[in-house]
Amino acid sequence: MTGPLCTRMAALCDDIVAAVGPDVGGQVQQIHARLGEPLRVAIAGRLKAGKSTLVNALIGRRVAPTAAGECTRVVTRFRYGPADRVDVVTRDGTRHTLPLSDTGMLPQRLGVHADRVAYVDVALTSERLRDLTVVDTPGLASADTRLRERAEAVVAAPFDDGIDAGSLGEVAAAEAVVYVFTQAVRADDVQALDAFRAATARLASSPINALGVFAKVDTLTGGAADPWPVAQPLARQQATLLARTVADVVPVVGLLAETAQAGRLTAADCAALRELAALPTGELAVLLASVDLFRTRPGPLDAARRERLLGLLDLYGVGFAVAQLAAQPQLGTGDLVRRLAEVSGFAHLQSTVDSTLRWRSDAIKAGWALGRLDRLAGRAAAGTDRDALRDAVETLLRDPAYHRLRLLAAAQRVASGVVALPAPWEQELIALATAEDPREILGLPGAGPGELAEAAVRAAHRWRAYAVAGAGPAQARVAQVAHRGFHLLARALQGAAR
């Protein structure tokens, strides 16, 4: 669904197309078309970080392969469609249709060499994809020269040797991004993200449109021990280290989330777990001490059933499920799945995706389009086309009715580091530019219109004072935009309070 900002940006694109030549007009029409599509979110991260597992959890179906294969080497877009369909799109635009496997997953072989594949286009009937297109990327690790050259042509910037250019090109084309990590942020993770940010400049990730996911937190403690006391402070540490790049970092047990959301745990699996729960406490503790012991120690389950449980839950999930069944032997499969979903952390992840990306989609997409038009103006040859682009964008940003687009432009410059602001000021500006609820913007969740109006007036005065005294020229320009935004918010709230 297109919101008011995207509707205005689409009208602006129409105005520009009428004033420019066919080459620039064609590019503007592509921007217009994207404004009417669902928010496109790229899942990025290093190899084996758990990206495809997270994709499956977000979609609610196990369709993306998680084991190494042809599909994991190419970009895959998952979007809503009236029927399930898989198209391999080659670099020349040709489409090759393939069926899903008998288990409902993408086929192991694409029928086209990976070097010729632009992306795999997957349409699914999943309701979760109606307003969110999810893009699974191969990983930020390989150094494929041909992929790099193609991606550089897309973003017109060089890539660091340690980052897969196919992934970066697709992330650069997305309006939002989710970074997936598997441990406390390492130096090479930070270098990879810095290189990505440099390559995509203002067009890609910032705290406005990016979220971090700390996946595989169950591997932190080893065995079946509870990882959450370790995972939560580590996620907070990651969020601090990546404050310039992502809005937040959410910890999650990716495999449990996928199993629960995709409905993979069967009654037979629950029965197998119940058999384990009946073991003496000491014997069970040894069995759950390590994956090797779980596979090899004598016990009631054969090797195939044990391996299936590990594939569904890993050792932490098995231990958690067994503990639940030991405490309540009559617990049904559905109730067990709900408890596994809860302990996976997926509910928190889903709510964060909603608040950070999905509910901001109108602002994010409008900001993305604004950035694209701005960049297109910078690359256009001097003359009529460049003047038409710049004049149209400036006219829009001066329109008081669309001051929020100006706020978005200012927030993007601050979030990307072009203009430096103190952290609390930056966070307040981003909230003002992207949030819909005045309570969220002003940090007053229980306040009424009168109290909110007073807080907005104070914020407007604060930004005005900062612009006049204490700010440099660039900061002052941003502060004036923020002052105007809070003034307009206060006026709207004062009207609501009457």
Secondary structure per residue as TSV (DSSP state, phi and psi in degrees):
chain	resnum	aa	ss	phi	psi
A	1	M	-	360.0	132.9
A	2	T	-	-89.2	130.4
A	3	G	-	-91.2	-178.2
A	4	P	H	-64.0	-36.6
A	5	L	H	-68.5	-43.7
A	6	C	H	-66.3	-35.6
A	7	T	H	-61.7	-43.2
A	8	R	H	-67.2	-39.3
A	9	M	H	-65.1	-36.8
A	10	A	H	-64.1	-41.1
A	11	A	H	-64.2	-38.6
A	12	L	H	-61.6	-42.7
A	13	C	H	-59.7	-41.3
A	14	D	H	-61.3	-41.6
A	15	D	H	-63.3	-40.5
A	16	I	H	-67.7	-42.8
A	17	V	H	-57.1	-36.5
A	18	A	T	-71.8	-15.4
A	19	A	T	-110.8	-4.0
A	20	V	S	-120.5	173.2
A	21	G	-	-74.6	173.1
A	22	P	H	-65.2	-35.0
A	23	D	H	-65.8	-52.9
A	24	V	H	-66.6	-38.0
A	25	G	H	-60.3	-38.7
A	26	G	H	-63.1	-39.4
A	27	Q	H	-68.6	-37.7
A	28	V	H	-67.2	-37.0
A	29	Q	H	-63.7	-34.2
A	30	Q	H	-64.9	-40.8
A	31	I	H	-62.4	-43.2
A	32	H	H	-57.7	-45.4
A	33	A	H	-62.7	-39.6
A	34	R	H	-65.8	-28.6
A	35	L	H	-63.0	-27.0
A	36	G	T	-90.4	-2.8
A	37	E	S	-92.4	163.8
A	38	P	-	-61.8	156.6
A	39	L	E	-56.6	129.7
A	40	R	E	-98.8	118.9
A	41	V	E	-115.6	120.2
A	42	A	E	-91.9	135.0
A	43	I	E	-97.8	112.6
A	44	A	E	-118.4	159.9
A	45	G	E	158.6	175.9
A	46	R	S	-76.5	167.4
A	47	L	T	-56.8	140.6
A	48	K	T	61.3	27.8
A	49	A	S	-83.3	-11.1
A	50	G	S	99.4	23.4
A	51	K	H	-64.8	-47.7
A	52	S	H	-67.6	-35.2
A	53	T	H	-61.3	-42.5
A	54	L	H	-65.1	-40.3
A	55	V	H	-57.6	-46.9
A	56	N	H	-60.7	-41.1
A	57	A	H	-64.4	-42.4
A	58	L	H	-65.6	-37.9
A	59	I	H	-75.8	-31.4
A	60	G	T	86.5	16.3
A	61	R	S	-145.2	144.2
A	62	R	-	-89.4	91.7
A	63	V	-	-122.8	-29.5
A	64	A	S	-83.7	127.4
A	65	P	-	-68.6	139.7
A	66	T	-	-103.9	-18.8
A	67	A	S	-85.9	152.8
A	68	A	S	-58.9	136.4
A	69	G	S	-177.1	-173.4
A	70	E	S	-61.5	-39.9
A	71	C	G	-66.8	-29.0
A	72	T	G	-79.2	-4.5
A	73	R	G	-96.8	-4.5
A	74	V	S	-127.3	162.7
A	75	V	-	-76.2	135.5
A	76	T	E	-127.6	125.5
A	77	R	E	-102.7	128.8
A	78	F	E	-109.6	118.8
A	79	R	E	-134.4	165.8
A	80	Y	E	-74.8	142.9
A	81	G	-	-151.0	158.6
A	82	P	S	-70.0	-16.5
A	83	A	S	-148.9	151.7
A	84	D	-	-66.7	134.2
A	85	R	E	-157.1	140.2
A	86	V	E	-123.3	121.4
A	87	D	E	-121.5	125.9
A	88	V	E	-89.4	116.1
A	89	V	E	-100.5	118.2
A	90	T	E	-86.6	172.1
A	91	R	T	-64.7	-22.8
A	92	D	T	-90.7	5.7
A	93	G	S	91.8	-2.8
A	94	T	-	-71.7	142.2
A	95	R	E	-111.0	134.0
A	96	H	E	-119.8	115.5
A	97	T	E	-85.4	134.1
A	98	L	E	-127.9	152.7
A	99	P	-	-86.2	154.7
A	100	L	-	-68.1	157.5
A	101	S	-	-71.1	173.4
A	102	D	T	-60.8	-25.3
A	103	T	T	-92.2	5.8
A	104	G	S	84.7	12.0
A	105	M	S	-102.1	166.7
A	106	L	-	-61.6	146.8
A	107	P	-	-64.7	150.6
A	108	Q	S	-65.8	-35.1
A	109	R	-	-116.3	139.5
A	110	L	-	-91.6	-16.0
A	111	G	S	79.1	-0.8
A	112	V	S	-137.7	138.5
A	113	H	-	-60.4	138.9
A	114	A	G	-56.2	-32.3
A	115	D	G	-64.6	-22.5
A	116	R	G	-91.7	-8.4
A	117	V	E	-86.6	126.1
A	118	A	E	-79.5	-49.9
A	119	Y	E	-168.0	165.8
A	120	V	E	-105.2	124.6
A	121	D	E	-101.7	112.3
A	122	V	E	-114.6	116.1
A	123	A	E	-98.4	130.4
A	124	L	E	-132.6	154.8
A	125	T	-	-85.0	9.4
A	126	S	-	-62.2	124.8
A	127	E	G	-62.7	-24.9
A	128	R	G	-67.4	-15.4
A	129	L	G	-96.8	4.2
A	130	R	S	-63.5	-36.0
A	131	D	S	-124.1	20.1
A	132	L	E	-151.7	117.2
A	133	T	E	-96.0	124.9
A	134	V	E	-105.0	129.4
A	135	V	E	-113.5	117.4
A	136	D	E	-92.4	122.8
A	137	T	-	-107.0	155.1
A	138	P	-	-66.6	-31.6
A	139	G	-	134.2	148.4
A	140	L	S	-95.1	70.1
A	141	A	-	-146.8	-38.7
A	142	S	-	-77.1	171.1
A	143	A	-	-132.1	54.3
A	144	D	-	-74.0	113.8
A	145	T	H	-62.9	-41.8
A	146	R	H	-67.2	-42.5
A	147	L	H	-61.8	-39.0
A	148	R	H	-63.2	-43.3
A	149	E	H	-62.5	-40.7
A	150	R	H	-65.3	-42.2
A	151	A	H	-69.5	-37.4
A	152	E	H	-62.3	-34.3
A	153	A	H	-65.3	-30.3
A	154	V	H	-73.9	-46.4
A	155	V	H	-101.9	-3.4
A	156	A	T	54.7	44.5
A	157	A	S	-156.1	151.4
A	158	P	-	-77.6	159.2
A	159	F	-	-115.6	149.6
A	160	D	-	-64.7	145.9
A	161	D	T	-62.5	-22.2
A	162	G	T	-89.5	8.0
A	163	I	S	-122.3	134.2
A	164	D	-	-67.8	118.8
A	165	A	H	-71.2	-29.2
A	166	G	H	-63.2	-42.2
A	167	S	H	-63.8	-45.8
A	168	L	H	-66.2	-38.5
A	169	G	H	-62.1	-39.6
A	170	E	H	-71.7	-39.1
A	171	V	H	-63.7	-39.2
A	172	A	H	-62.9	-30.1
A	173	A	H	-82.4	-12.5
A	174	A	S	-82.7	161.4
A	175	E	S	-92.2	-18.3
A	176	A	E	-147.2	161.5
A	177	V	E	-144.2	144.5
A	178	V	E	-117.9	120.2
A	179	Y	E	-92.6	134.0
A	180	V	E	-112.7	127.3
A	181	F	E	-119.9	163.2
A	182	T	S	-123.0	-0.4
A	183	Q	S	-161.5	-178.9
A	184	A	S	-55.3	142.2
A	185	V	-	-57.4	128.2
A	186	R	-	-96.1	166.2
A	187	A	H	-60.3	-38.8
A	188	D	H	-72.6	-25.7
A	189	D	H	-63.6	-46.8
A	190	V	H	-63.3	-41.2
A	191	Q	H	-62.8	-40.9
A	192	A	H	-63.0	-43.7
A	193	L	H	-68.9	-37.8
A	194	D	H	-62.8	-41.4
A	195	A	H	-65.2	-39.7
A	196	F	H	-63.0	-45.2
A	197	R	H	-62.4	-40.0
A	198	A	H	-65.8	-38.0
A	199	A	H	-69.4	-37.9
A	200	T	H	-100.9	-3.3
A	201	A	G	49.4	-133.1
A	202	R	G	-78.6	-6.3
A	203	L	G	-81.0	-14.2
A	204	A	S	-122.4	-124.0
A	205	S	-	-74.4	143.1
A	206	S	S	-162.5	170.8
A	207	P	T	-59.5	-12.4
A	208	I	T	-71.9	-37.7
A	209	N	T	-134.7	24.6
A	210	A	E	-135.2	144.5
A	211	L	E	-134.9	142.4
A	212	G	E	-102.7	143.9
A	213	V	E	-125.4	123.7
A	214	F	E	-92.8	94.8
A	215	A	-	-90.4	168.6
A	216	K	-	55.5	37.9
A	217	V	G	-66.5	-17.3
A	218	D	G	-68.1	-15.5
A	219	T	G	-85.6	-3.9
A	220	L	S	-67.3	-40.1
A	221	T	S	-99.7	-14.2
A	222	G	-	72.9	152.5
A	223	G	T	63.6	-148.5
A	224	A	T	-104.5	12.4
A	225	A	S	-66.5	152.0
A	226	D	-	-68.4	118.3
A	227	P	-	-86.4	-11.3
A	228	W	H	-65.1	-35.9
A	229	P	H	-60.7	-25.6
A	230	V	H	-90.5	-40.1
A	231	A	H	-66.2	-41.2
A	232	Q	H	-64.7	-46.7
A	233	P	H	-66.2	-32.4
A	234	L	H	-66.0	-39.5
A	235	A	H	-63.4	-40.5
A	236	R	H	-63.6	-38.3
A	237	Q	H	-63.7	-42.9
A	238	Q	H	-60.4	-43.2
A	239	A	H	-61.5	-37.0
A	240	T	H	-67.6	-44.8
A	241	L	H	-65.2	-31.0
A	242	L	T	-108.8	24.3
A	243	A	T	-60.0	-26.8
A	244	R	T	-80.2	-10.3
A	245	T	T	-114.7	-39.0
A	246	V	-	-129.2	153.8
A	247	A	S	-71.9	-33.8
A	248	D	-	-164.8	164.6
A	249	V	E	-123.2	123.6
A	250	V	E	-111.5	123.7
A	251	P	E	-79.6	146.1
A	252	V	-	-156.2	145.5
A	253	V	-	-91.0	95.1
A	254	G	H	-59.4	-42.6
A	255	L	H	-65.6	-42.2
A	256	L	H	-64.1	-39.1
A	257	A	H	-61.9	-44.8
A	258	E	H	-62.9	-47.0
A	259	T	H	-61.1	-43.9
A	260	A	H	-71.6	-45.7
A	261	Q	H	-70.9	-32.1
A	262	A	T	-90.6	0.8
A	263	G	T	63.3	42.0
A	264	R	-	-86.1	-22.5
A	265	L	-	-78.7	123.5
A	266	T	-	-101.5	171.2
A	267	A	H	-61.9	-34.9
A	268	A	H	-65.6	-37.9
A	269	D	H	-64.8	-41.0
A	270	C	H	-63.7	-38.9
A	271	A	H	-64.0	-39.0
A	272	A	H	-64.6	-41.8
A	273	L	H	-64.9	-34.7
A	274	R	H	-66.2	-35.2
A	275	E	H	-62.8	-41.8
A	276	L	H	-65.4	-37.6
A	277	A	H	-64.5	-22.6
A	278	A	T	-81.5	-8.1
A	279	L	S	-68.2	153.0
A	280	P	-	-57.5	147.9
A	281	T	H	-56.1	-45.7
A	282	G	H	-64.7	-42.5
A	283	E	H	-65.4	-40.2
A	284	L	H	-66.5	-39.1
A	285	A	H	-61.5	-40.0
A	286	V	H	-67.0	-43.0
A	287	L	H	-60.3	-35.1
A	288	L	T	-95.1	9.0
A	289	A	S	-72.3	-29.5
A	290	S	-	-159.4	162.8
A	291	V	H	-64.0	-40.7
A	292	D	H	-61.4	-43.7
A	293	L	H	-66.2	-38.2
A	294	F	H	-62.3	-34.8
A	295	R	H	-77.9	-31.5
A	296	T	H	-110.3	-24.4
A	297	R	S	-67.1	144.7
A	298	P	-	-59.9	143.0
A	299	G	-	-176.1	-177.3
A	300	P	S	-77.1	-14.3
A	301	L	S	-106.0	143.2
A	302	D	-	-76.9	172.4
A	303	A	H	-61.1	-38.7
A	304	A	H	-65.4	-42.4
A	305	R	H	-69.4	-36.9
A	306	R	H	-64.4	-42.9
A	307	E	H	-64.9	-37.4
A	308	R	H	-63.8	-43.0
A	309	L	H	-62.6	-40.3
A	310	L	H	-63.5	-40.4
A	311	G	H	-66.3	-28.3
A	312	L	H	-87.5	-37.4
A	313	L	H	-127.3	-19.5
A	314	D	H	57.1	-178.1
A	315	L	H	-68.8	-38.9
A	316	Y	H	-62.4	-44.9
A	317	G	H	-64.5	-38.7
A	318	V	H	-62.3	-46.5
A	319	G	H	-62.2	-41.4
A	320	F	H	-64.7	-46.1
A	321	A	H	-63.6	-42.1
A	322	V	H	-63.5	-40.5
A	323	A	H	-62.8	-39.8
A	324	Q	H	-64.1	-41.7
A	325	L	H	-74.3	-30.9
A	326	A	H	-66.3	-37.0
A	327	A	H	-77.1	-33.1
A	328	Q	-	-135.9	84.1
A	329	P	T	-58.1	-25.5
A	330	Q	T	-91.1	8.6
A	331	L	-	-59.2	128.4
A	332	G	-	-78.7	166.2
A	333	T	H	-61.5	-44.3
A	334	G	H	-61.4	-42.9
A	335	D	H	-65.9	-38.4
A	336	L	H	-64.8	-42.4
A	337	V	H	-61.0	-41.9
A	338	R	H	-62.5	-38.1
A	339	R	H	-70.4	-36.9
A	340	L	H	-64.4	-40.7
A	341	A	H	-61.7	-41.3
A	342	E	H	-64.1	-45.8
A	343	V	H	-75.5	-14.3
A	344	S	H	-71.5	-20.3
A	345	G	T	83.5	7.0
A	346	F	H	-68.7	-34.0
A	347	A	H	-60.2	-42.4
A	348	H	H	-64.7	-41.8
A	349	L	H	-61.2	-45.9
A	350	Q	H	-63.1	-42.4
A	351	S	H	-66.8	-33.8
A	352	T	H	-71.0	-39.5
A	353	V	H	-60.4	-42.0
A	354	D	H	-62.2	-51.2
A	355	S	H	-73.3	-33.5
A	356	T	H	-86.1	-35.1
A	357	L	T	-119.6	-59.8
A	358	R	G	-61.3	-47.0
A	359	W	G	-76.4	-13.9
A	360	R	G	-99.1	8.7
A	361	S	H	-58.5	-37.9
A	362	D	H	-61.7	-46.1
A	363	A	H	-68.4	-42.5
A	364	I	H	-63.1	-46.3
A	365	K	H	-67.0	-39.8
A	366	A	H	-64.8	-41.4
A	367	G	H	-64.4	-38.7
A	368	W	H	-61.3	-46.7
A	369	A	H	-63.7	-40.1
A	370	L	H	-60.9	-43.7
A	371	G	H	-63.5	-40.3
A	372	R	H	-64.3	-43.0
A	373	L	H	-65.6	-39.6
A	374	D	H	-62.8	-42.4
A	375	R	H	-69.6	-38.4
A	376	L	H	-62.4	-38.6
A	377	A	H	-63.8	-39.2
A	378	G	H	-66.4	-28.8
A	379	R	H	-94.4	-14.7
A	380	A	S	-69.5	147.3
A	381	A	-	-64.1	145.1
A	382	A	T	-57.0	139.4
A	383	G	T	137.1	-152.1
A	384	T	H	-59.9	-45.1
A	385	D	H	-62.8	-47.2
A	386	R	H	-63.6	-45.3
A	387	D	H	-62.2	-41.2
A	388	A	H	-64.1	-41.5
A	389	L	H	-64.0	-50.3
A	390	R	H	-66.9	-40.6
A	391	D	H	-63.6	-40.9
A	392	A	H	-65.2	-43.7
A	393	V	H	-65.2	-44.9
A	394	E	H	-64.7	-39.0
A	395	T	H	-61.5	-42.2
A	396	L	H	-64.1	-44.9
A	397	L	H	-67.7	-21.6
A	398	R	H	-85.9	-9.5
A	399	D	-	-74.8	115.7
A	400	P	G	-56.9	-30.7
A	401	A	G	-66.9	-19.5
A	402	Y	G	-122.3	37.4
A	403	H	H	-60.4	-25.6
A	404	R	H	-63.7	-30.5
A	405	L	H	-65.5	-36.4
A	406	R	H	-67.7	-38.1
A	407	L	H	-60.6	-42.0
A	408	L	H	-61.5	-44.3
A	409	A	H	-60.5	-43.1
A	410	A	H	-66.3	-43.3
A	411	A	H	-64.7	-37.2
A	412	Q	H	-63.0	-40.7
A	413	R	H	-65.6	-37.6
A	414	V	H	-73.1	-46.6
A	415	A	H	-64.3	-31.2
A	416	S	T	-85.8	-1.9
A	417	G	T	89.1	0.9
A	418	V	S	-64.8	-40.6
A	419	V	S	-120.1	126.6
A	420	A	-	-91.5	131.7
A	421	L	-	-131.0	153.4
A	422	P	-	-57.0	145.8
A	423	A	H	-51.9	-47.0
A	424	P	H	-62.4	-36.4
A	425	W	H	-67.8	-41.9
A	426	E	H	-60.5	-45.2
A	427	Q	H	-63.5	-39.4
A	428	E	H	-66.2	-39.8
A	429	L	H	-65.3	-44.4
A	430	I	H	-62.1	-41.6
A	431	A	H	-63.0	-42.5
A	432	L	H	-63.3	-37.7
A	433	A	H	-77.0	-30.5
A	434	T	H	-113.7	-27.5
A	435	A	-	-81.9	152.3
A	436	E	S	-96.8	-32.4
A	437	D	-	-90.5	122.3
A	438	P	H	-56.8	-30.2
A	439	R	H	-64.8	-38.7
A	440	E	H	-69.9	-41.9
A	441	I	H	-60.3	-43.7
A	442	L	H	-94.1	-2.7
A	443	G	T	67.8	34.3
A	444	L	-	-129.3	77.5
A	445	P	T	-61.8	-26.8
A	446	G	T	-106.9	11.2
A	447	A	-	-82.4	153.4
A	448	G	-	-93.3	177.1
A	449	P	H	-57.2	-40.8
A	450	G	H	-63.6	-48.3
A	451	E	H	-64.5	-38.3
A	452	L	H	-65.7	-40.3
A	453	A	H	-61.4	-42.8
A	454	E	H	-63.4	-41.1
A	455	A	H	-65.4	-37.8
A	456	A	H	-66.6	-38.6
A	457	V	H	-62.5	-44.8
A	458	R	H	-61.4	-41.4
A	459	A	H	-64.4	-41.6
A	460	A	H	-60.9	-44.2
A	461	H	H	-63.6	-39.4
A	462	R	H	-62.8	-45.3
A	463	W	H	-68.0	-35.3
A	464	R	H	-64.3	-43.6
A	465	A	H	-63.9	-39.7
A	466	Y	H	-64.5	-38.6
A	467	A	H	-66.2	-36.3
A	468	V	H	-80.9	-37.9
A	469	A	T	-138.3	123.2
A	470	G	T	107.7	-10.7
A	471	A	-	-112.5	147.4
A	472	G	-	-77.3	178.0
A	473	P	H	-57.0	-45.8
A	474	A	H	-67.3	-43.8
A	475	Q	H	-63.9	-36.4
A	476	A	H	-64.5	-39.1
A	477	R	H	-64.4	-42.0
A	478	V	H	-64.6	-42.6
A	479	A	H	-62.9	-36.1
A	480	Q	H	-64.7	-38.5
A	481	V	H	-65.2	-44.0
A	482	A	H	-64.4	-41.3
A	483	H	H	-57.4	-46.0
A	484	R	H	-62.6	-40.7
A	485	G	H	-62.2	-44.6
A	486	F	H	-70.7	-32.6
A	487	H	H	-62.6	-45.0
A	488	L	H	-65.3	-38.2
A	489	L	H	-64.1	-44.4
A	490	A	H	-60.7	-42.4
A	491	R	H	-62.7	-41.0
A	492	A	H	-65.8	-40.7
A	493	L	H	-69.4	-36.3
A	494	Q	H	-64.3	-37.0
A	495	G	H	-65.2	-38.3
A	496	A	H	-71.1	-27.2
A	497	A	H	-78.8	-17.3
A	498	R	-	-73.8	360.0
